[in-house]
Amino acid sequence: MWHHIKARLIAWAQALKRDVAALWRAAGDPRVPWLAKALAVVIAGYALSPIDLIPDAVPVLGFLDDMILLPLGIALVVRLIPPAVMAEHRAAAAEAGRPACRAAAVVIVGLWGLSAIASLWLLWRAVAG
């Protein structure tokens, strides 16, 4: 029984990796709606980036983004992309493997920077006002 569960988990993880690569590819496809493109860049960028929202060193919560938030985000974006287009990108991703993640890291660092600036600005307004 354990081998069956382990095999299913491995297949699920491989499908997620393939979908991340497919989302990265779909983000540049003109047939994909703009909202799906934007979310695909964010989700794939986060998945491919070495930076985590919640560091894995934090007990339990560290794996929350990897085990729950990321798969939910992937599922949402996949639903926003036309099925035929997604199938095409999944096939291409399965052949090519994982894309480079430098651009993804830049996107995530940029989002963190903007979040930090917005938080500091809101804090300053609360203290000053």
MODAZI-V877130 format. One record per pair of residues at least 6 apart in sequence whose C-alpha atoms are under 7 Angstrom apart, sorted by the first residue. I is the first residue (numbers start at 0). J is the second residue. If there is no record, write none. Layout:
BEGIN
i=I j=J
i=I j=J
END
This chain:
BEGIN
i=17 j=89
i=17 j=92
i=17 j=93
i=18 j=89
i=19 j=43
i=20 j=92
i=20 j=97
i=20 j=98
i=21 j=88
i=21 j=89
i=21 j=92
i=22 j=39
i=22 j=43
i=23 j=39
i=23 j=40
i=23 j=43
i=24 j=88
i=25 j=31
i=25 j=36
i=25 j=88
i=26 j=36
i=26 j=39
i=26 j=40
i=31 j=80
i=35 j=76
i=35 j=79
i=35 j=80
i=38 j=76
i=39 j=76
i=42 j=72
i=42 j=73
i=44 j=103
i=44 j=104
i=44 j=106
i=44 j=107
i=45 j=103
i=45 j=107
i=47 j=100
i=47 j=103
i=48 j=100
i=48 j=103
i=48 j=104
i=49 j=104
i=53 j=60
i=53 j=61
i=53 j=64
i=54 j=61
i=55 j=61
i=55 j=62
END
